[in-house]
Amino acid sequence: MKIADVKALSDAELHTRIAELKQEKLNLRIQQQSGRLERPSRLTEIRKTIARIQTVLTQRRLSAPAAK
């Protein structure tokens, strides 16, 4: 997910997306432990996407009081 895509979503959608990604990450980690993980790079993609979303949420939170 690109940063432009992340910025286009609302806060509620971003929180939902984080929850979905964390669940997917858990499932992939379980697959990794059992030796059935086909794309190990997907774990890295998910981790980075979660970080992007959290960065956008933090930027929004910090810029909101300044706009008032």
Phi and psi restraints in degrees (value plus and minus 20) as a CYANA .aco file:
   2 LYS   PHI     -98.2   -58.2
   2 LYS   PSI     138.5   178.5
   3 ILE   PHI     -83.4   -43.4
   3 ILE   PSI     -54.3   -14.3
   4 ALA   PHI     -84.1   -44.1
   4 ALA   PSI     -57.7   -17.7
   5 ASP   PHI     -85.7   -45.7
   5 ASP   PSI     -60.0   -20.0
   6 VAL   PHI     -85.5   -45.5
   6 VAL   PSI     -64.2   -24.2
   7 LYS   PHI     -85.8   -45.8
   7 LYS   PSI     -44.0    -4.0
   8 ALA   PHI     -96.7   -56.7
   8 ALA   PSI     -37.5     2.5
   9 LEU   PHI    -106.5   -66.5
   9 LEU   PSI     134.6   174.6
  10 SER   PHI     -98.7   -58.7
  10 SER   PSI     148.2   188.2
  11 ASP   PHI     -80.5   -40.5
  11 ASP   PSI     -62.5   -22.5
  12 ALA   PHI     -83.1   -43.1
  12 ALA   PSI     -61.5   -21.5
  13 GLU   PHI     -85.5   -45.5
  13 GLU   PSI     -56.1   -16.1
  14 LEU   PHI     -87.3   -47.3
  14 LEU   PSI     -60.9   -20.9
  15 HIS   PHI     -84.6   -44.6
  15 HIS   PSI     -59.2   -19.2
  16 THR   PHI     -84.0   -44.0
  16 THR   PSI     -62.7   -22.7
  17 ARG   PHI     -84.3   -44.3
  17 ARG   PSI     -59.3   -19.3
  18 ILE   PHI     -81.2   -41.2
  18 ILE   PSI     -64.2   -24.2
  19 ALA   PHI     -81.8   -41.8
  19 ALA   PSI     -62.1   -22.1
  20 GLU   PHI     -83.4   -43.4
  20 GLU   PSI     -63.5   -23.5
  21 LEU   PHI     -86.7   -46.7
  21 LEU   PSI     -58.3   -18.3
  22 LYS   PHI     -84.7   -44.7
  22 LYS   PSI     -57.3   -17.3
  23 GLN   PHI     -87.2   -47.2
  23 GLN   PSI     -62.7   -22.7
  24 GLU   PHI     -83.5   -43.5
  24 GLU   PSI     -59.6   -19.6
  25 LYS   PHI     -82.4   -42.4
  25 LYS   PSI     -61.7   -21.7
  26 LEU   PHI     -81.4   -41.4
  26 LEU   PSI     -65.8   -25.8
  27 ASN   PHI     -81.8   -41.8
  27 ASN   PSI     -60.3   -20.3
  28 LEU   PHI     -87.7   -47.7
  28 LEU   PSI     -57.5   -17.5
  29 ARG   PHI     -84.7   -44.7
  29 ARG   PSI     -57.3   -17.3
  30 ILE   PHI     -85.1   -45.1
  30 ILE   PSI     -63.2   -23.2
  31 GLN   PHI     -82.0   -42.0
  31 GLN   PSI     -58.4   -18.4
  32 GLN   PHI     -83.3   -43.3
  32 GLN   PSI     -62.2   -22.2
  33 GLN   PHI     -87.2   -47.2
  33 GLN   PSI     -51.6   -11.6
  34 SER   PHI    -109.9   -69.9
  34 SER   PSI     -21.7    18.3
  35 GLY   PHI      62.4   102.4
  35 GLY   PSI      -3.5    36.5
  36 ARG   PHI    -127.1   -87.1
  36 ARG   PSI     -10.8    29.2
  37 LEU   PHI     -96.6   -56.6
  37 LEU   PSI     100.5   140.5
  38 GLU   PHI    -104.7   -64.7
  38 GLU   PSI     -58.9   -18.9
  39 ARG   PHI    -143.5  -103.5
  39 ARG   PSI      69.4   109.4
  40 PRO   PHI     -81.6   -41.6
  40 PRO   PSI     -45.7    -5.7
  41 SER   PHI     -86.5   -46.5
  41 SER   PSI     -39.9     0.1
  42 ARG   PHI     -83.7   -43.7
  42 ARG   PSI     -53.1   -13.1
  43 LEU   PHI     -80.7   -40.7
  43 LEU   PSI     -62.4   -22.4
  44 THR   PHI     -86.5   -46.5
  44 THR   PSI     -62.1   -22.1
  45 GLU   PHI     -79.2   -39.2
  45 GLU   PSI     -65.3   -25.3
  46 ILE   PHI     -84.3   -44.3
  46 ILE   PSI     -64.3   -24.3
  47 ARG   PHI     -80.0   -40.0
  47 ARG   PSI     -63.5   -23.5
  48 LYS   PHI     -89.4   -49.4
  48 LYS   PSI     -56.9   -16.9
  49 THR   PHI     -86.0   -46.0
  49 THR   PSI     -61.4   -21.4
  50 ILE   PHI     -80.6   -40.6
  50 ILE   PSI     -62.1   -22.1
  51 ALA   PHI     -83.4   -43.4
  51 ALA   PSI     -60.9   -20.9
  52 ARG   PHI     -81.1   -41.1
  52 ARG   PSI     -65.4   -25.4
  53 ILE   PHI     -83.8   -43.8
  53 ILE   PSI     -64.4   -24.4
  54 GLN   PHI     -85.0   -45.0
  54 GLN   PSI     -54.0   -14.0
  55 THR   PHI     -84.5   -44.5
  55 THR   PSI     -65.4   -25.4
  56 VAL   PHI     -83.3   -43.3
  56 VAL   PSI     -62.5   -22.5
  57 LEU   PHI     -82.4   -42.4
  57 LEU   PSI     -60.5   -20.5
  58 THR   PHI     -86.6   -46.6
  58 THR   PSI     -62.1   -22.1
  59 GLN   PHI     -81.1   -41.1
  59 GLN   PSI     -62.5   -22.5
  60 ARG   PHI     -84.5   -44.5
  60 ARG   PSI     -62.8   -22.8
  61 ARG   PHI     -84.4   -44.4
  61 ARG   PSI     -60.2   -20.2
  62 LEU   PHI     -96.4   -56.4
  62 LEU   PSI     -48.1    -8.1
  63 SER   PHI    -107.1   -67.1
  63 SER   PSI     -37.0     3.0
  64 ALA   PHI     -83.8   -43.8
  64 ALA   PSI     -68.2   -28.2
  65 PRO   PHI     -84.5   -44.5
  65 PRO   PSI     -51.7   -11.7
  66 ALA   PHI     -89.1   -49.1
  66 ALA   PSI     -47.3    -7.3
  67 ALA   PHI     -98.2   -58.2
  67 ALA   PSI     -36.2     3.8
